Amino acid sequence: MVKKMIKRLFIIMLFGLVAQSAVAQQSAYITNHRLFASLLAAHYGIPASVILAVATVESAAGEAPVARVLNNHFGMVGENKYINRRGNKSRYKQYDNEYASYIDFCELISHKKFYARLRNNTDPKAWVRALSHCGYSECPAEWEQHILNMLSATR
């Protein structure tokens, strides 16, 4: 009985540490990219919070393989020259650096039908809804919720 309680307590503590680590990682990622996202926000009229939330979720705060290997922080599909050790090629676009990925994301968004209506609108929820309804994600409802949760967590 005592062993089971200790085991459960250990698992709960371990889960808490992992969750804290993920939050710290997300926070560090956002801090490191906030300035560039703000510059893009000023240029494109897309809220920096939306740019950062999408990048944080899509790249797992810069730790996803597609972010580390292809410098793709937004899950953008396209050409790349990378072939993994099993001989498979990724469907995700490769960038020279992560900043090129950020710029490409903003360029893509600036060519969407909703862009003219939302440009310089500071309501992040309106932007996330528009992105989820325009086919940005393969699972729009789930993706929208992930991004909204990230926005709430980083306020």
C-alpha positions in Angstrom: 0.0 0.0 0.0 2.8 2.4 1.0 4.8 1.4 -2.0 1.9 2.2 -4.3 1.4 5.6 -2.8 5.1 6.4 -3.1 5.1 5.2 -6.7 2.0 7.4 -7.5 3.5 10.4 -5.8 6.8 9.9 -7.7 4.8 9.7 -11.0 2.9 12.9 -10.2 6.1 14.7 -9.3 7.8 13.5 -12.4 4.8 14.7 -14.5 4.9 18.1 -12.8 8.6 18.4 -13.6 8.1 17.6 -17.2 5.2 20.0 -17.5 7.3 22.8 -15.8 10.1 22.0 -18.2 7.8 22.3 -21.3 6.4 25.7 -20.0 10.0 27.0 -19.4 11.0 25.8 -22.9 8.0 27.6 -24.4 8.7 30.7 -22.5 12.3 30.8 -23.5 11.4 30.2 -27.2 8.9 33.1 -27.1 11.4 35.4 -25.4 14.0 34.6 -28.0 11.7 35.2 -30.9 9.5 38.1 -29.6 11.5 40.9 -31.2 11.5 39.4 -34.6 7.8 38.6 -34.4 7.2 42.2 -33.4 9.0 43.5 -36.4 7.0 41.2 -38.6 3.8 42.2 -36.9 4.6 45.9 -37.7 5.3 45.1 -41.3 2.5 42.6 -42.1 -0.2 43.7 -39.6 -0.4 40.2 -38.1 -0.3 40.2 -34.2 3.0 39.1 -32.9 1.2 36.9 -30.3 -0.4 34.9 -33.2 2.9 34.5 -35.0 4.6 33.3 -31.8 1.7 31.0 -30.8 1.7 29.3 -34.1 5.5 29.0 -34.2 5.6 27.7 -30.7 3.0 25.0 -31.3 4.1 24.0 -34.7 7.8 23.7 -33.8 7.3 22.4 -30.3 9.1 25.6 -29.1 11.9 25.0 -31.6 12.5 21.4 -30.6 10.5 19.5 -33.2 12.7 17.7 -35.8 11.2 19.7 -38.6 12.3 22.9 -36.8 15.8 21.7 -35.8 16.7 20.0 -39.1 14.7 22.1 -41.7 14.5 25.4 -39.8 10.7 25.1 -40.4 8.9 26.6 -37.4 5.4 26.7 -38.9 4.9 23.2 -40.5 5.0 24.7 -44.0 4.8 22.0 -46.7 7.2 22.3 -49.6 10.6 21.4 -51.1 13.6 20.3 -49.2 16.9 18.4 -49.8 16.9 16.4 -46.6 16.8 12.6 -46.7 16.9 10.9 -43.3 19.0 7.8 -42.6 16.1 5.5 -43.7 16.1 7.1 -47.1 12.8 9.0 -46.5 12.2 12.6 -47.6 10.1 15.0 -45.5 7.1 16.8 -47.0 8.0 19.9 -45.1 9.8 22.9 -46.6 13.4 23.6 -45.8 14.7 27.1 -44.9 18.2 28.5 -44.7 17.4 29.8 -41.2 14.4 30.0 -38.8 13.8 33.7 -39.7 13.2 32.8 -43.3 10.5 30.4 -42.0 8.9 33.3 -40.0 8.9 35.5 -43.1 7.5 32.8 -45.3 4.6 32.3 -42.9 3.7 35.9 -42.9 4.0 36.1 -46.7 1.6 33.1 -46.9 -0.9 34.7 -44.6 -0.7 38.0 -46.4 -2.0 36.2 -49.6 -5.1 34.7 -47.9 -8.5 36.0 -48.6 -9.2 37.0 -45.0 -5.9 39.0 -44.7 -7.3 42.3 -46.1 -10.2 42.2 -43.6 -7.9 41.4 -40.6 -4.8 43.3 -41.4 -3.8 45.4 -38.3 -6.7 43.8 -36.3 -5.2 43.1 -32.8 -7.7 40.4 -31.9 -5.7 37.2 -31.9 -8.8 35.0 -31.7 -10.1 36.4 -35.0 -6.8 35.6 -36.7 -6.6 32.1 -35.3 -10.2 31.4 -36.4 -9.5 32.7 -39.9 -6.3 30.6 -40.1 -8.1 27.4 -39.0 -10.9 28.0 -41.4 -8.7 28.7 -44.5 -7.1 25.2 -44.5 -3.8 26.1 -42.7 -4.1 22.9 -40.6 -5.2 19.4 -41.5 -7.2 19.2 -38.2 -8.7 22.7 -38.0 -10.7 22.4 -34.8 -7.9 20.7 -32.8 -5.3 23.1 -34.2 -7.3 26.1 -33.3 -7.7 24.9 -29.8 -4.0 24.3 -29.4 -3.2 27.8 -30.7 -5.8 29.4 -28.5 -4.5 27.5 -25.5 -1.0 28.7 -26.3 -2.2 32.3 -26.5 -3.9 32.0 -23.1 -0.8 30.4 -21.5 1.5 33.1 -22.7 -0.5 36.2 -21.8 
